[in-house]
């Protein structure tokens, strides 16, 4: 699986959240379509079959991006020496 860019993943999560809230507040055909599209996009980006799985995968990817930014841990530096 190709990893999505962090920026794209965050944008997809934001669109999903916005669509979910809009549909929960006042469900219409338009909000339903927006939610379906946002869910589909998030599932494709994370290679997950359901919205719940996609959110779980997105969370794991964001943790990975955060860990990558923090750099090697003390243990990693010791092993590299």
FENSUL-V78310 format. One record per backbone hydrogen bond with DSSP energy under -1.0 kcal/mol. CO is the residue of the C=O (numbers start at 1). NH is the residue of the N-H. If there is no record, write none. Layout:
# FENSUL-V78310
co:nh
CO:NH
CO:NH
This chain:
# FENSUL-V78310
co:nh
5:9
6:10
7:11
8:12
9:13
10:14
11:15
12:16
13:17
14:18
15:19
16:20
17:21
18:22
19:23
20:24
21:25
22:26
28:32
29:33
30:34
31:35
32:36
33:37
34:38
35:39
36:40
37:41
38:42
39:43
40:44
41:45
42:46
43:48
50:54
51:55
52:56
53:57
54:58
55:59
56:60
57:61
58:62
59:63
60:64
61:65
62:66
63:67
64:68
65:69
66:70
73:77
74:78
75:79
76:80
77:81
